[in-house]
Amino acid sequence: MRKLARDLDVDLGSVTPTGPGGIVTREDVVARAGEASARALATYPGDDAPWLAQGTVSGGGRQTRVPVKSVRKRTAEAMVASAFTAPHVTVFHTLDITKTMKLVARLREDREFADVRVTPLLIAAKAVLTAVRRHPEINASWDDAAQEIVYKHYVNLGIAAATPRGLVVPNIKDAHTLGLKDLALGISELTATARAGRTTPMDMSDGTITITNVGVFGIDTGTPILNPGEAAILAFGAIRQQPWVHKGKIKPRQVTQLALSFDHRLVDGALGAKFLSDVAAVLAEPAQGLVWG
């Protein structure tokens, strides 16, 4: 039996005996070898492979099937509906946000923000809110049943959050009324609640415009799909130190890319470009937000 276990690379201590008096049989070793093989083929060395605990491994070990759970199912349905009902257009902008990074560093040292997590996403959120104020027509939705465009006089700012349960997009209610510190608190509470799996349907309802921070994954940019019922979504890319022409000289600067996807039924190319340009202007020169605000 030990030779068989060695030949099949099976640890006898891991075998569940079924023979009389707790004896390990040949069938037990062969069965265990089959399980180990399936598990090994379904993952890679060093993987935690959480899906194995949730799903069923095929006989040959080539696949693991995991039931689609409620959050991921709702997300998938919403994204498919969005992709096939709203004509998506995406525009891009690469910019120097060195001044934003300096502002973030100053805010982290400010005693008023001592109890708040300050990140570049906070300034991006403020930039979006500022641009919405300058271009309120982007803060809208298409009512297909009534054949009406609905312009929102409030901003419920969605922040896409990746969680173990799937992607969720809770929103900060009436974000347009918040100062910088309260906006930072709102973002922190929203993301903490999402990661803890406590986001409610109410938290995700009635969003008007969304930011997806793909930069936290080291991604430069993307073409995000609109959150259903919204006219625009901004992808905020990774921030990297790169050579940049600054005041006529090539210098190392903090550079990022923005991508704005929008519903072309509601937002034409000119409006989309102007909106993205204004978001970029605030990130490049945060003081501009105070002038426009």
C-alpha positions as CSV (number, residue, x, y, z in Angstrom):
1,M,0.0,0.0,0.0
2,R,2.9,2.4,0.8
3,K,4.4,1.7,-2.6
4,L,1.1,2.4,-4.3
5,A,0.8,5.7,-2.4
6,R,4.4,6.7,-3.4
7,D,3.7,5.8,-7.0
8,L,0.6,7.9,-7.0
9,D,2.2,10.7,-5.0
10,V,-0.4,10.4,-2.2
11,D,0.2,11.2,1.5
12,L,-1.3,8.3,3.4
13,G,-2.0,10.6,6.3
14,S,-4.5,12.5,4.1
15,V,-6.4,9.3,3.1
16,T,-9.8,8.6,4.7
17,P,-9.8,4.9,5.4
18,T,-13.0,2.9,4.6
19,G,-11.7,-0.6,5.3
20,P,-12.6,-2.8,8.3
21,G,-11.2,-1.4,11.6
22,G,-10.0,1.8,9.9
23,I,-7.7,0.1,7.4
24,V,-6.7,2.1,4.3
25,T,-7.6,0.1,1.2
26,R,-6.2,0.3,-2.3
27,E,-9.5,1.9,-3.4
28,D,-9.0,4.6,-0.7
29,V,-5.5,5.5,-2.1
30,V,-6.7,5.5,-5.7
31,A,-9.7,7.7,-4.8
32,R,-7.4,10.1,-2.9
33,A,-5.0,10.2,-5.9
34,G,-7.9,11.2,-8.1
35,E,-8.9,14.0,-5.8
36,A,-5.4,15.3,-5.5
37,S,-4.9,15.3,-9.2
38,A,-8.1,17.2,-9.9
39,R,-7.2,19.8,-7.3
40,A,-3.7,20.2,-8.6
41,L,-4.9,20.6,-12.2
42,A,-7.5,23.2,-11.2
43,T,-5.0,25.6,-9.7
44,Y,-1.4,26.6,-9.8
45,P,1.4,26.1,-7.2
46,G,1.0,28.6,-4.3
47,D,-2.5,29.6,-5.2
48,D,-5.1,30.0,-2.5
49,A,-7.7,29.0,-5.0
50,P,-10.7,30.0,-3.0
51,W,-13.0,28.9,-5.9
52,L,-12.2,25.3,-5.1
53,A,-14.0,25.6,-1.7
54,Q,-17.1,27.1,-3.5
55,G,-17.3,25.0,-6.6
56,T,-17.2,21.5,-8.1
57,V,-14.0,20.2,-9.8
58,S,-14.6,18.3,-13.0
59,G,-13.6,14.6,-13.1
60,G,-10.4,15.4,-15.2
61,G,-9.6,18.4,-13.0
62,R,-9.7,20.7,-16.0
63,Q,-12.5,23.0,-14.7
64,T,-14.1,24.2,-11.6
65,R,-17.7,25.3,-11.7
66,V,-18.9,27.9,-9.2
67,P,-22.6,29.0,-8.9
68,V,-23.1,32.6,-9.9
69,K,-24.1,34.4,-6.6
70,S,-26.5,37.3,-6.2
71,V,-24.1,40.2,-6.2
72,R,-22.1,39.1,-9.3
73,K,-25.3,38.0,-11.0
74,R,-26.9,41.4,-10.6
75,T,-23.7,43.1,-11.7
76,A,-23.4,41.0,-14.8
77,E,-27.1,41.6,-15.7
78,A,-26.7,45.4,-15.2
79,M,-23.4,45.6,-17.2
80,V,-24.9,43.6,-20.1
81,A,-28.0,45.8,-20.2
82,S,-25.8,48.9,-20.1
83,A,-23.5,47.8,-22.9
84,F,-26.3,46.9,-25.2
85,T,-28.7,49.8,-24.6
86,A,-26.5,52.8,-24.3
87,P,-24.1,53.7,-27.2
88,H,-20.7,54.0,-25.4
89,V,-18.1,56.5,-26.5
90,T,-14.8,57.0,-24.7
91,V,-12.3,59.9,-24.7
92,F,-8.9,60.0,-23.1
93,H,-6.6,62.5,-21.5
94,T,-3.0,62.1,-20.3
95,L,-1.9,64.8,-17.8
96,D,0.6,66.0,-15.2
97,I,-0.9,65.8,-11.7
98,T,2.2,66.7,-9.7
99,K,0.4,69.5,-8.0
100,T,-2.4,67.2,-7.0
101,M,0.1,64.8,-5.4
102,K,1.7,67.8,-3.5
103,L,-1.8,68.8,-2.3
104,V,-2.5,65.2,-1.1
105,A,0.8,65.3,0.8
106,R,-0.1,68.6,2.4
107,L,-3.6,67.4,3.4
108,R,-2.1,64.3,5.0
109,E,-0.1,66.6,7.3
110,D,-3.1,68.9,8.0
111,R,-4.5,68.3,11.5
112,E,-8.0,68.9,10.2
113,F,-7.6,65.7,8.0
114,A,-5.8,63.7,10.7
115,D,-8.7,61.3,11.1
116,V,-9.4,60.9,7.3
117,R,-7.7,58.9,4.7
118,V,-6.6,61.3,1.9
119,T,-5.7,59.8,-1.5
120,P,-5.6,61.2,-5.1
121,L,-9.1,59.8,-5.6
122,L,-10.4,62.5,-3.3
123,I,-9.1,65.2,-5.6
124,A,-10.4,63.3,-8.6
125,A,-13.8,63.2,-7.0
126,K,-13.7,66.9,-6.3
127,A,-12.6,67.5,-9.9
128,V,-15.6,65.5,-11.2
129,L,-18.0,67.5,-8.9
130,T,-16.5,70.7,-10.1
131,A,-16.8,69.7,-13.8
132,V,-20.5,68.6,-13.3
133,R,-21.2,72.1,-11.9
134,R,-19.8,73.6,-15.1
135,H,-21.5,71.1,-17.3
136,P,-24.7,70.0,-15.5
137,E,-26.2,68.4,-18.7
138,I,-23.8,65.5,-18.3
139,N,-25.5,64.6,-15.0
140,A,-28.5,63.0,-16.6
141,S,-30.2,59.7,-17.5
142,W,-32.2,58.4,-20.5
143,D,-35.8,57.3,-19.7
144,D,-36.6,54.9,-22.5
145,A,-40.1,54.1,-21.4
146,A,-41.1,57.8,-21.2
147,Q,-38.8,58.8,-24.1
148,E,-37.4,61.6,-21.9
149,I,-34.0,62.9,-20.8
150,V,-33.9,63.4,-17.0
151,Y,-31.5,66.0,-15.8
152,K,-30.5,65.6,-12.1
153,H,-30.2,68.7,-9.9
154,Y,-28.0,66.7,-7.4
155,V,-24.9,64.5,-7.7
156,N,-24.9,61.1,-6.1
157,L,-21.3,60.2,-6.8
158,G,-20.6,56.5,-7.5
159,I,-17.3,55.0,-6.5
160,A,-16.8,51.5,-8.1
161,A,-15.4,49.1,-5.5
162,A,-13.9,45.7,-6.1
163,T,-14.9,43.3,-3.3
164,P,-14.7,39.5,-2.7
165,R,-18.4,39.3,-3.7
166,G,-17.8,41.2,-7.0
167,L,-17.9,44.7,-8.2
168,V,-20.3,47.1,-6.5
169,V,-20.9,50.8,-7.1
170,P,-22.3,52.5,-4.0
171,N,-22.7,56.3,-4.2
172,I,-22.2,59.2,-1.9
173,K,-25.6,60.9,-1.7
174,D,-25.7,64.7,-2.5
175,A,-21.9,64.7,-2.9
176,H,-22.2,68.2,-4.5
177,T,-23.0,69.7,-1.1
178,L,-19.9,68.3,0.7
179,G,-16.7,70.1,1.6
180,L,-13.4,68.4,1.0
181,K,-13.2,66.7,4.4
182,D,-16.7,65.4,4.4
183,L,-16.2,64.1,0.8
184,A,-13.1,62.3,2.1
185,L,-15.1,60.8,4.9
186,G,-17.8,59.8,2.5
187,I,-15.3,58.0,0.3
188,S,-13.7,56.2,3.2
189,E,-17.0,55.0,4.7
190,L,-18.3,53.9,1.3
191,T,-15.3,51.8,0.5
192,A,-15.0,50.3,4.0
193,T,-18.6,49.3,3.9
194,A,-18.2,47.8,0.4
195,R,-15.2,45.7,1.4
196,A,-16.9,44.5,4.5
197,G,-19.8,43.2,2.3
198,R,-22.3,45.5,4.0
199,T,-23.3,47.6,1.0
200,T,-27.1,47.8,0.7
201,P,-29.3,48.2,-2.4
202,M,-30.1,51.7,-1.2
203,D,-26.4,52.6,-1.1
204,M,-26.2,51.7,-4.8
205,S,-29.5,53.3,-5.9
206,D,-30.0,56.6,-7.8
207,G,-26.4,57.2,-8.7
208,T,-25.8,60.0,-11.2
209,I,-22.1,59.7,-12.3
210,T,-19.3,57.3,-11.3
211,I,-15.6,57.1,-10.9
212,T,-13.7,53.8,-11.2
213,N,-10.2,54.0,-9.8
214,V,-8.4,51.4,-12.0
215,G,-5.1,52.9,-11.0
216,V,-5.1,51.1,-7.7
217,F,-4.5,47.9,-9.7
218,G,-1.6,49.5,-11.7
219,I,-3.7,50.0,-14.8
220,D,-3.1,53.0,-16.9
221,T,-6.5,53.4,-18.4
222,G,-9.6,51.6,-19.8
223,T,-12.9,51.9,-21.4
224,P,-15.4,51.6,-18.5
225,I,-19.0,50.5,-19.0
226,L,-21.6,52.9,-17.8
227,N,-23.3,52.3,-14.5
228,P,-27.0,51.7,-15.6
229,G,-29.0,54.9,-15.5
230,E,-26.0,57.2,-15.7
231,A,-24.6,59.2,-18.6
232,A,-20.9,59.1,-17.8
233,I,-18.2,57.2,-15.9
234,L,-14.6,58.3,-15.3
235,A,-11.7,55.9,-15.2
236,F,-8.8,57.2,-13.1
237,G,-5.5,55.5,-14.1
238,A,-2.3,54.7,-12.3
239,I,0.0,57.6,-11.3
240,R,3.5,57.2,-12.5
241,Q,6.7,59.3,-12.5
242,Q,7.5,60.0,-16.1
243,P,9.6,62.5,-18.2
244,W,7.4,65.4,-19.0
245,V,7.9,68.8,-20.7
246,H,7.4,71.3,-17.8
247,K,8.2,75.0,-18.3
248,G,10.1,74.2,-21.5
249,K,12.3,71.5,-19.9
250,I,12.1,67.8,-19.6
251,K,11.6,66.9,-15.9
252,P,10.3,63.9,-13.9
253,R,6.6,64.5,-13.2
254,Q,3.7,62.6,-11.7
255,V,1.5,61.6,-14.7
256,T,-1.8,59.8,-15.1
257,Q,-4.4,59.0,-17.7
258,L,-8.1,59.7,-17.5
259,A,-10.8,58.0,-19.6
260,L,-14.4,59.2,-19.8
261,S,-17.1,56.9,-21.2
262,F,-20.4,58.4,-21.9
263,D,-23.8,57.7,-23.4
264,H,-23.8,59.2,-26.8
265,R,-27.6,59.6,-26.7
266,L,-27.2,62.2,-24.0
267,V,-23.6,63.5,-24.3
268,D,-22.1,64.5,-27.6
269,G,-18.4,64.5,-28.3
270,A,-18.0,68.2,-27.6
271,L,-19.6,68.0,-24.2
272,G,-17.7,64.8,-23.3
273,A,-14.4,66.5,-24.3
274,K,-15.1,69.7,-22.4
275,F,-16.1,67.8,-19.3
276,L,-13.0,65.6,-19.3
277,S,-10.8,68.7,-20.0
278,D,-12.3,70.4,-17.0
279,V,-11.7,67.3,-14.7
280,A,-8.1,67.3,-16.0
281,A,-7.7,71.0,-15.4
282,V,-8.6,70.7,-11.7
283,L,-6.2,67.7,-11.3
284,A,-3.4,69.5,-13.0
285,E,-4.0,72.7,-11.0
286,P,-6.1,72.0,-7.9
287,A,-6.5,75.7,-7.2
288,Q,-8.6,75.9,-10.4
289,G,-11.3,74.0,-8.5
290,L,-11.5,76.8,-6.0
291,V,-11.8,79.4,-8.8
292,W,-14.6,77.5,-10.5
293,G,-16.3,76.3,-7.4
